[in-house]
Amino acid sequence: MGTPAIAKGLLFIADTGRMLHCLDSKTGRALWTHEINGEAWGSALVADGKVFLGTRTGTFYVFAAKKEKTLISTVEFREPISATAVAANGTLYIATMSRLFAVGSIPAQSHISD
């Protein structure tokens, strides 16, 4: 149901059959697949050298955006993720059915003044 994400000659796309696929964007040759926990209704997002994908079971995946499959992390949100994650201004936004999460870093020099 989602659209492909393409970066550095790689195409990433998930399907409702519970698979994430990585293909060579020029040849269409499959490079790797990964079985995901739940259907993917949103698209994969490629940002910061990573592939981000949420599923309807609430599992959120982070892969390295490269030819070799490297699963970096999974996070359980415990409610469906139907939308594509969004990256803006150093922050990753993940929407579940009832909440919006913003994941980012706070610069070391930041402080709150009176």
N, C-alpha and C positions, 0 to 999 in steps of 0.2 A: 504494500500500500504506500510505501515511502518512495522517495526519489533517490537516485544515487548521489553520493558525495565523491568528488574526484579531486585528487591532490597528488602531485609529483608522479604522474603516470599510473596511479593506482585508482581503482574504482571500488567503492565500498557500498554494499546494498544489503539490506535485511529483507526477509520475506515473512509472510504470515505462517510459513511452515517451520518456524523456529530456527532459522539459520541466518548467520551473517556471512556474507561472501566478500572476498577480496579478489579482484580480477585485474589483469593487465589492461589498462584503458585503451591501448592501441590495438591489441590482438584479440581481446576478449577471453584470453586464456585464464582459467581459474588458477589462482595462486594458493588460496587456503579458504577453508570454511570453518565456522565454529557454531556448534549447537547452542542456542540461547534458551533461557528459561522463560518461555512465554512468547506470544506473538509480538512482533514489532509493527506498530501502527504508524509511528513517526519515522523520519529518515535518520540515517546516521549523520553525524556532524564530524567534520575533520577540522581541528583547530590545535595549534601549539604542538604539532607533530603527533597528535593522538586522535583516535576515533572514539566518539562517545555515542552510546545507544541505550535507550530505555525500552522496557517491555511492559506489556499489560499485566504481568504478575508483580511489577514493581522492582524488578532487578535492573540495575543500571551498570553498564559495562564500560570499561576504558581499555582500549587496545593501543598498541604502538601503531602508527600509520606507516607500515613498512611491508615489504614483500614476505617476510617471515612472520608467522603468527606469534604475537607476544601479548598475552593477556596481562595487563598491568594491575587491574583492580576490578572488583565488583562491589556494589553497595546495594543493600536491600532497603527500599523505601516503604515497603509493606502496603502500597496501594498503587493502582495502575498508573503507568506513564504512557500517555497516548500521543504526546507532542514531541517534536524534535527539540533537543537541547539547543540553547542559543549562547554564543560567546560574544561578549561586548566589553570593551575597555578593561580587559584583564579579569573579567568575572564570567563564570559559567552559570547559566540559569537553567534549572531543571524544574519543570512543572509536573506535579502529580495531579490526581483528580481533585484534591482539596487544598494544596499548598504550592507555593512557589519558593524554591530554594535558590539562594545565590551563593556560589562557592568562589572565593577569590582570596587574594593575599593582601595583607595590610603592610604597607612599607615600614621598614624598621625604624625610620626616622619620624613616623607619624606620632602625634600626641594630641590629647584633648586639653584645651586651655580653658581657663575660667571665663 
